[in-house]
Every structure is written in C-alpha cells, then in structure tokens.
Amino acid sequence: MAASTSLRDELGKLMRVFDDPKGFYKDVIESSDPRVSEWLWMGSPLPTLCLIILYLGMVYSGPKIMKNRAPFDMKALLFVFNAFIVVLNFWMLWEMTFGMIDAGYNFICTPMRYSYHPAQLRIANAIWWYYFSKFIEFSDTLFFILRKKNDQVTFLHVYHHASMFFLWWIGVKWVAGGQSVLGAWINCLVHVVMYSYYALSALGPALKPYLWWKHHITHLQLIQFSLAIIHCMHSIYIDCNFPKWMHYTLLAYATSFIILFTNFYIHAYIKGKRRGGGGGKKEQVVSQLANGSVRVEDKKKR
C-alpha cells in the first residue's frame, strides 16, 4: 500500500508539468545535485538532447550518404576502439568499487547523499564518466554505417544507445550515488565482457573457435536487467531514502529491455537454431551483433 501511495504521489508531482511547466522545470533543476552543476553538459539537458538528435539524424541519413560509396575497412580501428571501451569500463568499475568501499556503501539501501567527501565525489565522477561513455558508444552505430552494415542498426540497437545516454544524464544530474550505483557497476562489468568479445572478433576469423561464449553475453544482459528490477522493487519495499521517481523510471526501463532482449534471444538462439537444423540446401546462419542486433543470412552448403 505504501508503495502504491508513493507512486500516486510521484505521478501527482509529474502532472504539474502541464499546469506550470516553467515552475516545474525550475523546481526540478533546483532539486538536482549541486556538486555536478558545473560539470560538462550538466547545466542543462539541451547538449545531451541535441547530441541524441544528431545521433538519430546520423542513423537516418548515414545509410543514404553511404549508399553509392564503398564500405570502409575498419578492422584495426574496431579493435582499438573496442579495447579502449574495455579499459574505460574496467577503470569505471575500479573507481566505483573502491569509492563504494571507502564510502561504506551496501547494496540493500544506500541513501542519496550530496556529500563532498572524497569517496562520494569519486563515485559521482565515475558516474559522470559512465554517462559520457554512452556518448562515446554512439561510435558503434557510426562504424556500422561506414561499413555498410545497415541491417545491424536495429530498433533495439538505436533505442539502447539513445535512451541510455539521456537516462544517465538524469542519473548524474540527480542521483550520482546511492542506489543508482549498482546498476552502473553491473553494466560496466557486462561491457568489459561484451566489448572484449567485440575486440577479439575484430582480429579476424582465426579467433572464431575461441569465441564460443558470445551467446552468454545476452544471458549477462538479461541477468543485469533482472537484478536491476529486483534491486528497485526491494528498495521501494523497504522505503529506502532515495528518489522514488528514479526507481519507478528504472523499473519501466529495465522491463522494456528484458522484453526486447528476450525477443532478440528467441530469434537469435532458439528460432535461429531451428532454421539451421532443417537439413536443406541452404543453412540459416544467425549472427549476434553489437548491443542486441541480429542478422539472419542464407548460406549455400557445399
């Protein structure tokens, strides 16, 4: 009952945007984390929103620009880029882990504190870099377009990149610490594994026999979204002193990813295997691609 009452209260506050949008925006901004207000792109949502619009423009216009051009050979660049993302995520993991240890965090309930203690600032800084890494990862889509791999730029791929960048602007602006850290920490861990796979894949087919574990990346992604939902629901249940609107937002967001990634898994590893086992003249080959894209190809058997 308490949880439902809190939800009604949060929805009531949100409805004020229709009655007094300027006042609502002013109050919301004034309630944000004062520690991050001068950090890059944190003063206003406009830089983040403009970059997302440019990203979507790239998704729309990029394939048209490349239509009559030869695809770029980017194997070396892809390896360097993916290796860089691995190092960046490992560094963020390191900073969050030791920041949480020094700040006395626990994963049951850690209230949001806008503290200038060095450990708390270390966590907030790592969360900002986590947000910024989502901008860097727009390059995933750019590389697909430049290589004319347009079938890999799926709805899930674009939704993932665009929404994560904006969601974590909100995360840094209001909750760069507390209960939000666990979700970022787990995602960094998953990205270390995922981009390691992409880096090794970029080295060529010689390593293919050693990359048998690619489908486990989707398992990890589904596990992380499930843990996020459990963590949020438990935090709401025990009434942890943390902004409830952030919990409700993350619940809805993680649920959307579970639906989309489950759909991807079914098509890539269940229906895909059935297609591949038909024994006809053609073999269906299902490839897992970056951030949940899927491609099904027909290959003639020799």
Secondary structure, 3 states (H helix, E strand, C coil): CHHHHHHHHHHHHHCHHHHCHHHHHHHHHHCCCHHHCCCCCCCCCHHHHHHHHHHHHHHHHHHHHHCCCCCCCCHHHHHHHHHHHHHHHHHHHHHHHHHHHHHCCCCCCCCCCCCCCHHHHHHHHHHHHHHHHHHHCCHHHHHHHHCCCHHHCCHHHHHHHHHHHHHHHHHHHHHCCHHHHHHHHHHHHHHHHHHHHHHHHCCCHHHHHHCHHHHHHHHHHHHHHHHHHHHHHHHHHCCCCCCHHHHHHHHHHHHHHHHHHHHHHHHHHHHHHHHHCCCCCEEEEEEECHHHCEEEEEEECC
